[in-house]
C-alpha cells in the first residue's frame, strides 16, 4: 500500500480575495476561482483549496486564525485505501464518502483525509552545474527563467503537543517512514510512496514560538533549482509579500538536515509558504539520523539567528534506525492524546466533510 503524497490542502481563510492573490503571485495554477472558494493546482496534480472560514464543509476550527483545516493524502489503489481505513478504525472514528474517500481526526488534533489519487508524473529540467575542474555544461547557456512555477507539494508542517506520538501514529497507522530527528524540535517522516526527504514534519509544541497545542506552520513546494527560488523570492517581495517572520533565517538558505534550499514567505491564508529545491531523496535503504537541532537546521543564511551561529555548534549526529533518540522527548503520560477524537459534520450530513473529487470541482486548467 502506498500513500503518494499530499493530494489536497484545504485552508479556512478570513479574506478569500487576498489569499487568492497570494497564491497566484506565488506561482500556482488557478483552476477555479469563485466568490466562495479558490482552487489551485501544481504539475503533480496536488491542490491548494481556499474556503471562507465559515464554510460548513470545513472541519471545526481547532487553532486560532487562518490555516490548514484539512490535509488529504493521496493513495495509489482502492485496496490500499481500504486496508488503511481498516487499520485506522482500530484507533479513530473514520467516515467515508460515496467515492471511497475517508476522513478522520488524528489523535493530535489534525483533520485528515485519504483519497484515491492518480498522481501525475512530473518532469524537471534543472541545468547542470559547473564548477572549477568539473565542466558539465559546455558551450551552453543556462535557462533564463521568468518566474517560479511550483511542481509539487513536498511537505506540510504542523505543531504538536507530543511530536513523538504524532509521528508514531502516522508510522503505525499510515505506514510513514522515519527520516530524521531534530532532537527536541521535531521528527521528519515521508509517505511510503514518495522519495522526498519528508512529507510531513511535526514541530515540538513546547518551543517558545509554538502555539498552545495543535497548529499549522508551513507548506513547501518543489521547484527545479535555486534560480526559481531566487525569482520567486524577488517577485513575492516586489508584490508586497514578506520573507517569513517566524522562520527568521535570513532569506534564501539551505537546511543541513535535508540539504534543501528554501525561502519562506508569510502567507495570509495561514502560516508560511516555502519555495523548496535540491532536497535529499530517500528510499527504504535510508538510515534515519538524530541531530543536535543547532547543527541540523541551517547550513548558511544571510542573517543566521544567534542560536544557530558561532563556532561551538556541536556535531553530534548519530544514526538512529530504531528511534532510540525519541525517548527523552516523549511525554510521560501513557497517551496525552487519549481523548474522544470523533468528528461529526457541523452541517448535519453523514460525512465529516463533503470535499468533492477533482472531477466535480475542477474546471479546465488554464495553464
TORKOL-4160 file (C-alpha; in steps of 0.2 Angstrom, whole numbers, padded with zeros to 4 digits, m for minus):
367
<pt num="1" X="0000" Y="0000" Z="0000"/>
<pt num="2" X="0006" Y="0017" Z="m0004"/>
<pt num="3" X="0002" Y="0035" Z="0001"/>
<pt num="4" X="0009" Y="0045" Z="m0014"/>
<pt num="5" X="0010" Y="0062" Z="m0005"/>
<pt num="6" X="m0002" Y="0077" Z="m0002"/>
<pt num="7" X="m0017" Y="0076" Z="m0014"/>
<pt num="8" X="m0025" Y="0092" Z="m0007"/>
<pt num="9" X="m0023" Y="0105" Z="0007"/>
<pt num="10" X="m0038" Y="0115" Z="0012"/>
<pt num="11" X="m0037" Y="0131" Z="0021"/>
<pt num="12" X="m0050" Y="0141" Z="0030"/>
<pt num="13" X="m0047" Y="0160" Z="0027"/>
<pt num="14" X="m0055" Y="0176" Z="0033"/>
<pt num="15" X="m0051" Y="0186" Z="0017"/>
<pt num="16" X="m0053" Y="0175" Z="0001"/>
<pt num="17" X="m0048" Y="0188" Z="m0012"/>
<pt num="18" X="m0032" Y="0192" Z="m0003"/>
<pt num="19" X="m0027" Y="0174" Z="m0001"/>
<pt num="20" X="m0031" Y="0170" Z="m0019"/>
<pt num="21" X="m0020" Y="0184" Z="m0024"/>
<pt num="22" X="m0006" Y="0177" Z="m0014"/>
<pt num="23" X="m0006" Y="0160" Z="m0022"/>
<pt num="24" X="m0007" Y="0167" Z="m0039"/>
<pt num="25" X="0008" Y="0178" Z="m0036"/>
<pt num="26" X="0017" Y="0163" Z="m0028"/>
<pt num="27" X="0015" Y="0154" Z="m0045"/>
<pt num="28" X="0001" Y="0141" Z="m0043"/>
<pt num="29" X="m0010" Y="0137" Z="m0057"/>
<pt num="30" X="m0028" Y="0144" Z="m0054"/>
<pt num="31" X="m0041" Y="0130" Z="m0058"/>
<pt num="32" X="m0057" Y="0138" Z="m0051"/>
<pt num="33" X="m0060" Y="0155" Z="m0043"/>
<pt num="34" X="m0077" Y="0159" Z="m0036"/>
<pt num="35" X="m0084" Y="0170" Z="m0023"/>
<pt num="36" X="m0085" Y="0155" Z="m0011"/>
<pt num="37" X="m0068" Y="0146" Z="m0014"/>
<pt num="38" X="m0052" Y="0146" Z="m0024"/>
<pt num="39" X="m0043" Y="0130" Z="m0031"/>
<pt num="40" X="m0026" Y="0130" Z="m0037"/>
<pt num="41" X="m0015" Y="0115" Z="m0043"/>
<pt num="42" X="0003" Y="0111" Z="m0047"/>
<pt num="43" X="0010" Y="0099" Z="m0060"/>
<pt num="44" X="0009" Y="0083" Z="m0050"/>
<pt num="45" X="m0010" Y="0087" Z="m0048"/>
<pt num="46" X="m0009" Y="0092" Z="m0029"/>
<pt num="47" X="m0021" Y="0105" Z="m0025"/>
<pt num="48" X="m0022" Y="0120" Z="m0014"/>
<pt num="49" X="m0041" Y="0124" Z="m0009"/>
<pt num="50" X="m0046" Y="0140" Z="m0001"/>
<pt num="51" X="m0063" Y="0142" Z="0008"/>
<pt num="52" X="m0071" Y="0155" Z="0018"/>
<pt num="53" X="m0068" Y="0151" Z="0037"/>
<pt num="54" X="m0086" Y="0150" Z="0040"/>
<pt num="55" X="m0089" Y="0137" Z="0026"/>
<pt num="56" X="m0099" Y="0122" Z="0034"/>
<pt num="57" X="m0089" Y="0110" Z="0023"/>
<pt num="58" X="m0074" Y="0113" Z="0033"/>
<pt num="59" X="m0070" Y="0103" Z="0049"/>
<pt num="60" X="m0071" Y="0113" Z="0066"/>
<pt num="61" X="m0058" Y="0126" Z="0069"/>
<pt num="62" X="m0045" Y="0119" Z="0082"/>
<pt num="63" X="m0032" Y="0133" Z="0081"/>
<pt num="64" X="m0033" Y="0152" Z="0081"/>
<pt num="65" X="m0033" Y="0162" Z="0064"/>
<pt num="66" X="m0031" Y="0156" Z="0047"/>
<pt num="67" X="m0023" Y="0140" Z="0042"/>
<pt num="68" X="m0024" Y="0122" Z="0035"/>
<pt num="69" X="m0040" Y="0114" Z="0041"/>
<pt num="70" X="m0039" Y="0098" Z="0032"/>
<pt num="71" X="m0024" Y="0088" Z="0024"/>
<pt num="72" X="m0029" Y="0075" Z="0011"/>
<pt num="73" X="m0016" Y="0061" Z="0007"/>
<pt num="74" X="m0017" Y="0053" Z="m0010"/>
<pt num="75" X="m0017" Y="0034" Z="m0010"/>
<pt num="76" X="m0012" Y="0023" Z="m0025"/>
<pt num="77" X="m0025" Y="0010" Z="m0026"/>
<pt num="78" X="m0043" Y="0006" Z="m0019"/>
<pt num="79" X="m0037" Y="m0009" Z="m0010"/>
<pt num="80" X="m0023" Y="0001" Z="m0001"/>
<pt num="81" X="m0036" Y="0014" Z="0004"/>
<pt num="82" X="m0047" Y="0000" Z="0011"/>
<pt num="83" X="m0033" Y="m0008" Z="0021"/>
<pt num="84" X="m0028" Y="0009" Z="0028"/>
<pt num="85" X="m0046" Y="0013" Z="0033"/>
<pt num="86" X="m0047" Y="m0004" Z="0042"/>
<pt num="87" X="m0032" Y="m0001" Z="0052"/>
<pt num="88" X="m0037" Y="0017" Z="0056"/>
<pt num="89" X="m0054" Y="0011" Z="0063"/>
<pt num="90" X="m0045" Y="0002" Z="0077"/>
<pt num="91" X="m0039" Y="0019" Z="0084"/>
<pt num="92" X="m0050" Y="0033" Z="0077"/>
<pt num="93" X="m0068" Y="0036" Z="0070"/>
<pt num="94" X="m0067" Y="0036" Z="0051"/>
<pt num="95" X="m0081" Y="0042" Z="0039"/>
<pt num="96" X="m0081" Y="0038" Z="0021"/>
<pt num="97" X="m0089" Y="0047" Z="0006"/>
<pt num="98" X="m0098" Y="0039" Z="m0008"/>
<pt num="99" X="m0082" Y="0039" Z="m0019"/>
<pt num="100" X="m0072" Y="0030" Z="m0005"/>
<pt num="101" X="m0063" Y="0045" Z="0002"/>
<pt num="102" X="m0060" Y="0043" Z="0021"/>
<pt num="103" X="m0060" Y="0057" Z="0034"/>
<pt num="104" X="m0054" Y="0057" Z="0052"/>
<pt num="105" X="m0046" Y="0067" Z="0066"/>
<pt num="106" X="m0029" Y="0061" Z="0071"/>
<pt num="107" X="m0026" Y="0060" Z="0090"/>
<pt num="108" X="m0015" Y="0075" Z="0090"/>
<pt num="109" X="m0029" Y="0086" Z="0083"/>
<pt num="110" X="m0026" Y="0086" Z="0064"/>
<pt num="111" X="m0040" Y="0083" Z="0052"/>
<pt num="112" X="m0035" Y="0071" Z="0039"/>
<pt num="113" X="m0042" Y="0063" Z="0023"/>
<pt num="114" X="m0037" Y="0049" Z="0012"/>
<pt num="115" X="m0042" Y="0048" Z="m0006"/>
<pt num="116" X="m0038" Y="0038" Z="m0021"/>
<pt num="117" X="m0026" Y="0048" Z="m0032"/>
<pt num="118" X="m0019" Y="0047" Z="m0049"/>
<pt num="119" X="m0004" Y="0057" Z="m0046"/>
<pt num="120" X="0003" Y="0065" Z="m0062"/>
<pt num="121" X="0021" Y="0062" Z="m0067"/>
<pt num="122" X="0032" Y="0077" Z="m0066"/>
<pt num="123" X="0047" Y="0081" Z="m0077"/>
<pt num="124" X="0060" Y="0094" Z="m0071"/>
<pt num="125" X="0075" Y="0100" Z="m0081"/>
<pt num="126" X="0087" Y="0109" Z="m0070"/>
<pt num="127" X="0103" Y="0115" Z="m0078"/>
<pt num="128" X="0119" Y="0105" Z="m0075"/>
<pt num="129" X="0130" Y="0115" Z="m0063"/>
<pt num="130" X="0148" Y="0119" Z="m0067"/>
<pt num="131" X="0162" Y="0120" Z="m0055"/>
<pt num="132" X="0181" Y="0123" Z="m0057"/>
<pt num="133" X="0188" Y="0107" Z="m0064"/>
<pt num="134" X="0170" Y="0099" Z="m0066"/>
<pt num="135" X="0163" Y="0106" Z="m0083"/>
<pt num="136" X="0146" Y="0098" Z="m0086"/>
<pt num="137" X="0138" Y="0112" Z="m0096"/>
<pt num="138" X="0150" Y="0116" Z="m0110"/>
<pt num="139" X="0146" Y="0129" Z="m0124"/>
<pt num="140" X="0129" Y="0130" Z="m0116"/>
<pt num="141" X="0120" Y="0145" Z="m0108"/>
<pt num="142" X="0109" Y="0142" Z="m0093"/>
<pt num="143" X="0090" Y="0143" Z="m0095"/>
<pt num="144" X="0083" Y="0161" Z="m0092"/>
<pt num="145" X="0068" Y="0159" Z="m0081"/>
<pt num="146" X="0054" Y="0172" Z="m0079"/>
<pt num="147" X="0045" Y="0166" Z="m0064"/>
<pt num="148" X="0044" Y="0152" Z="m0051"/>
<pt num="149" X="0032" Y="0138" Z="m0056"/>
<pt num="150" X="0030" Y="0125" Z="m0041"/>
<pt num="151" X="0028" Y="0107" Z="m0047"/>
<pt num="152" X="0024" Y="0098" Z="m0031"/>
<pt num="153" X="0019" Y="0099" Z="m0014"/>
<pt num="154" X="0034" Y="0092" Z="m0005"/>
<pt num="155" X="0028" Y="0093" Z="0013"/>
<pt num="156" X="0017" Y="0100" Z="0027"/>
<pt num="157" X="0022" Y="0105" Z="0044"/>
<pt num="158" X="0012" Y="0105" Z="0060"/>
<pt num="159" X="0015" Y="0109" Z="0078"/>
<pt num="160" X="0011" Y="0095" Z="0091"/>
<pt num="161" X="0010" Y="0094" Z="0109"/>
<pt num="162" X="0019" Y="0077" Z="0108"/>
<pt num="163" X="0028" Y="0076" Z="0092"/>
<pt num="164" X="0035" Y="0059" Z="0095"/>
<pt num="165" X="0017" Y="0051" Z="0097"/>
<pt num="166" X="0011" Y="0061" Z="0082"/>
<pt num="167" X="0025" Y="0053" Z="0071"/>
<pt num="168" X="0021" Y="0036" Z="0079"/>
<pt num="169" X="0003" Y="0037" Z="0074"/>
<pt num="170" X="0007" Y="0040" Z="0056"/>
<pt num="171" X="0020" Y="0027" Z="0057"/>
<pt num="172" X="0009" Y="0014" Z="0064"/>
<pt num="173" X="m0007" Y="0018" Z="0055"/>
<pt num="174" X="m0002" Y="0026" Z="0039"/>
<pt num="175" X="0015" Y="0017" Z="0035"/>
<pt num="176" X="0025" Y="0034" Z="0036"/>
<pt num="177" X="0044" Y="0031" Z="0036"/>
<pt num="178" X="0055" Y="0039" Z="0049"/>
<pt num="179" X="0068" Y="0051" Z="0040"/>
<pt num="180" X="0077" Y="0061" Z="0053"/>
<pt num="181" X="0075" Y="0068" Z="0071"/>
<pt num="182" X="0080" Y="0086" Z="0076"/>
<pt num="183" X="0081" Y="0082" Z="0094"/>
<pt num="184" X="0069" Y="0092" Z="0104"/>
<pt num="185" X="0062" Y="0101" Z="0089"/>
<pt num="186" X="0053" Y="0088" Z="0079"/>
<pt num="187" X="0053" Y="0072" Z="0068"/>
<pt num="188" X="0054" Y="0072" Z="0049"/>
<pt num="189" X="0044" Y="0057" Z="0040"/>
<pt num="190" X="0040" Y="0053" Z="0022"/>
<pt num="191" X="0025" Y="0044" Z="0015"/>
<pt num="192" X="0029" Y="0026" Z="0009"/>
<pt num="193" X="0025" Y="0031" Z="m0009"/>
<pt num="194" X="0037" Y="0046" Z="m0010"/>
<pt num="195" X="0055" Y="0049" Z="m0011"/>
<pt num="196" X="0057" Y="0067" Z="m0004"/>
<pt num="197" X="0066" Y="0068" Z="0012"/>
<pt num="198" X="0050" Y="0071" Z="0021"/>
<pt num="199" X="0031" Y="0073" Z="0018"/>
<pt num="200" X="0027" Y="0080" Z="0035"/>
<pt num="201" X="0037" Y="0087" Z="0049"/>
<pt num="202" X="0030" Y="0088" Z="0067"/>
<pt num="203" X="0037" Y="0103" Z="0077"/>
<pt num="204" X="0038" Y="0102" Z="0096"/>
<pt num="205" X="0023" Y="0112" Z="0103"/>
<pt num="206" X="0034" Y="0117" Z="0119"/>
<pt num="207" X="0045" Y="0128" Z="0109"/>
<pt num="208" X="0044" Y="0147" Z="0113"/>
<pt num="209" X="0037" Y="0151" Z="0096"/>
<pt num="210" X="0024" Y="0137" Z="0096"/>
<pt num="211" X="0006" Y="0139" Z="0099"/>
<pt num="212" X="m0003" Y="0130" Z="0113"/>
<pt num="213" X="m0006" Y="0113" Z="0106"/>
<pt num="214" X="m0010" Y="0109" Z="0088"/>
<pt num="215" X="m0006" Y="0122" Z="0074"/>
<pt num="216" X="m0001" Y="0124" Z="0056"/>
<pt num="217" X="0016" Y="0130" Z="0052"/>
<pt num="218" X="0020" Y="0129" Z="0034"/>
<pt num="219" X="0019" Y="0120" Z="0017"/>
<pt num="220" X="0033" Y="0118" Z="0005"/>
<pt num="221" X="0033" Y="0117" Z="m0014"/>
<pt num="222" X="0046" Y="0109" Z="m0025"/>
<pt num="223" X="0055" Y="0119" Z="m0038"/>
<pt num="224" X="0068" Y="0115" Z="m0051"/>
<pt num="225" X="0083" Y="0124" Z="m0044"/>
<pt num="226" X="0090" Y="0139" Z="m0034"/>
<pt num="227" X="0086" Y="0151" Z="m0050"/>
<pt num="228" X="0067" Y="0148" Z="m0047"/>
<pt num="229" X="0069" Y="0151" Z="m0028"/>
<pt num="230" X="0078" Y="0167" Z="m0032"/>
<pt num="231" X="0065" Y="0173" Z="m0044"/>
<pt num="232" X="0050" Y="0168" Z="m0033"/>
<pt num="233" X="0058" Y="0177" Z="m0018"/>
<pt num="234" X="0061" Y="0193" Z="m0029"/>
<pt num="235" X="0044" Y="0193" Z="m0037"/>
<pt num="236" X="0035" Y="0190" Z="m0020"/>
<pt num="237" X="0045" Y="0204" Z="m0012"/>
<pt num="238" X="0041" Y="0216" Z="m0026"/>
<pt num="239" X="0022" Y="0212" Z="m0024"/>
<pt num="240" X="0022" Y="0216" Z="m0006"/>
<pt num="241" X="0024" Y="0198" Z="0002"/>
<pt num="242" X="0037" Y="0197" Z="0015"/>
<pt num="243" X="0050" Y="0184" Z="0020"/>
<pt num="244" X="0044" Y="0174" Z="0034"/>
<pt num="245" X="0044" Y="0182" Z="0051"/>
<pt num="246" X="0043" Y="0165" Z="0060"/>
<pt num="247" X="0057" Y="0157" Z="0051"/>
<pt num="248" X="0069" Y="0172" Z="0054"/>
<pt num="249" X="0083" Y="0163" Z="0044"/>
<pt num="250" X="0088" Y="0177" Z="0033"/>
<pt num="251" X="0081" Y="0174" Z="0016"/>
<pt num="252" X="0087" Y="0160" Z="0004"/>
<pt num="253" X="0097" Y="0147" Z="0013"/>
<pt num="254" X="0099" Y="0128" Z="0015"/>
<pt num="255" X="0094" Y="0116" Z="0028"/>
<pt num="256" X="0108" Y="0105" Z="0034"/>
<pt num="257" X="0097" Y="0091" Z="0039"/>
<pt num="258" X="0089" Y="0088" Z="0022"/>
<pt num="259" X="0101" Y="0098" Z="0011"/>
<pt num="260" X="0086" Y="0108" Z="0004"/>
<pt num="261" X="0087" Y="0125" Z="m0002"/>
<pt num="262" X="0072" Y="0136" Z="0004"/>
<pt num="263" X="0064" Y="0153" Z="0005"/>
<pt num="264" X="0049" Y="0156" Z="0017"/>
<pt num="265" X="0035" Y="0169" Z="0014"/>
<pt num="266" X="0022" Y="0174" Z="0026"/>
<pt num="267" X="0006" Y="0168" Z="0019"/>
<pt num="268" X="m0011" Y="0177" Z="0023"/>
<pt num="269" X="m0020" Y="0160" Z="0022"/>
<pt num="270" X="m0010" Y="0155" Z="0037"/>
<pt num="271" X="0007" Y="0150" Z="0042"/>
<pt num="272" X="0020" Y="0151" Z="0028"/>
<pt num="273" X="0023" Y="0145" Z="0010"/>
<pt num="274" X="0040" Y="0139" Z="0006"/>
<pt num="275" X="0049" Y="0138" Z="m0010"/>
<pt num="276" X="0060" Y="0122" Z="m0010"/>
<pt num="277" X="0073" Y="0114" Z="m0021"/>
<pt num="278" X="0088" Y="0101" Z="m0021"/>
<pt num="279" X="0081" Y="0091" Z="m0006"/>
<pt num="280" X="0088" Y="0074" Z="m0002"/>
<pt num="281" X="0078" Y="0060" Z="m0009"/>
<pt num="282" X="0076" Y="0043" Z="0001"/>
<pt num="283" X="0070" Y="0026" Z="m0001"/>
<pt num="284" X="0069" Y="0012" Z="0012"/>
<pt num="285" X="0088" Y="0009" Z="0012"/>
<pt num="286" X="0090" Y="0026" Z="0021"/>
<pt num="287" X="0096" Y="0025" Z="0039"/>
<pt num="288" X="0087" Y="0039" Z="0049"/>
<pt num="289" X="0098" Y="0051" Z="0059"/>
<pt num="290" X="0096" Y="0060" Z="0076"/>
<pt num="291" X="0104" Y="0078" Z="0076"/>
<pt num="292" X="0108" Y="0092" Z="0088"/>
<pt num="293" X="0095" Y="0104" Z="0082"/>
<pt num="294" X="0108" Y="0118" Z="0081"/>
<pt num="295" X="0119" Y="0109" Z="0069"/>
<pt num="296" X="0105" Y="0101" Z="0059"/>
<pt num="297" X="0095" Y="0116" Z="0055"/>
<pt num="298" X="0104" Y="0129" Z="0044"/>
<pt num="299" X="0120" Y="0127" Z="0034"/>
<pt num="300" X="0121" Y="0146" Z="0029"/>
<pt num="301" X="0110" Y="0161" Z="0029"/>
<pt num="302" X="0111" Y="0179" Z="0026"/>
<pt num="303" X="0105" Y="0183" Z="0044"/>
<pt num="304" X="0108" Y="0167" Z="0054"/>
<pt num="305" X="0099" Y="0168" Z="0071"/>
<pt num="306" X="0111" Y="0169" Z="0085"/>
<pt num="307" X="0106" Y="0152" Z="0092"/>
<pt num="308" X="0112" Y="0144" Z="0076"/>
<pt num="309" X="0128" Y="0154" Z="0074"/>
<pt num="310" X="0145" Y="0153" Z="0081"/>
<pt num="311" X="0159" Y="0141" Z="0081"/>
<pt num="312" X="0153" Y="0130" Z="0096"/>
<pt num="313" X="0138" Y="0121" Z="0087"/>
<pt num="314" X="0140" Y="0103" Z="0091"/>
<pt num="315" X="0141" Y="0090" Z="0078"/>
<pt num="316" X="0133" Y="0075" Z="0087"/>
<pt num="317" X="0123" Y="0067" Z="0073"/>
<pt num="318" X="0121" Y="0049" Z="0076"/>
<pt num="319" X="0112" Y="0035" Z="0066"/>
<pt num="320" X="0095" Y="0031" Z="0074"/>
<pt num="321" X="0086" Y="0017" Z="0064"/>
<pt num="322" X="0076" Y="0012" Z="0079"/>
<pt num="323" X="0071" Y="0029" Z="0086"/>
<pt num="324" X="0081" Y="0027" Z="0102"/>
<pt num="325" X="0083" Y="0046" Z="0102"/>
<pt num="326" X="0064" Y="0048" Z="0104"/>
<pt num="327" X="0063" Y="0043" Z="0122"/>
<pt num="328" X="0069" Y="0059" Z="0131"/>
<pt num="329" X="0056" Y="0069" Z="0121"/>
<pt num="330" X="0041" Y="0058" Z="0123"/>
<pt num="331" X="0029" Y="0065" Z="0135"/>
<pt num="332" X="0027" Y="0054" Z="0151"/>
<pt num="333" X="0008" Y="0052" Z="0150"/>
<pt num="334" X="0003" Y="0035" Z="0144"/>
<pt num="335" X="m0006" Y="0044" Z="0129"/>
<pt num="336" X="m0008" Y="0063" Z="0130"/>
<pt num="337" X="m0020" Y="0061" Z="0115"/>
<pt num="338" X="m0031" Y="0048" Z="0124"/>
<pt num="339" X="m0047" Y="0058" Z="0121"/>
<pt num="340" X="m0063" Y="0057" Z="0111"/>
<pt num="341" X="m0057" Y="0060" Z="0093"/>
<pt num="342" X="m0074" Y="0058" Z="0085"/>
<pt num="343" X="m0079" Y="0072" Z="0072"/>
<pt num="344" X="m0096" Y="0075" Z="0065"/>
<pt num="345" X="m0101" Y="0086" Z="0050"/>
<pt num="346" X="m0107" Y="0103" Z="0058"/>
<pt num="347" X="m0119" Y="0104" Z="0044"/>
<pt num="348" X="m0128" Y="0088" Z="0049"/>
<pt num="349" X="m0123" Y="0076" Z="0035"/>
<pt num="350" X="m0116" Y="0059" Z="0036"/>
<pt num="351" X="m0099" Y="0064" Z="0030"/>
<pt num="352" X="m0087" Y="0074" Z="0041"/>
<pt num="353" X="m0083" Y="0085" Z="0026"/>
<pt num="354" X="m0090" Y="0084" Z="0008"/>
<pt num="355" X="m0075" Y="0088" Z="m0001"/>
<pt num="356" X="m0079" Y="0084" Z="m0019"/>
<pt num="357" X="m0067" Y="0074" Z="m0031"/>
<pt num="358" X="m0057" Y="0083" Z="m0043"/>
<pt num="359" X="m0068" Y="0079" Z="m0057"/>
<pt num="360" X="m0083" Y="0088" Z="m0049"/>
<pt num="361" X="m0073" Y="0103" Z="m0043"/>
<pt num="362" X="m0061" Y="0107" Z="m0057"/>
<pt num="363" X="m0064" Y="0117" Z="m0072"/>
<pt num="364" X="m0052" Y="0115" Z="m0087"/>
<pt num="365" X="m0034" Y="0120" Z="m0082"/>
<pt num="366" X="m0029" Y="0137" Z="m0088"/>
<pt num="367" X="m0011" Y="0133" Z="m0089"/>
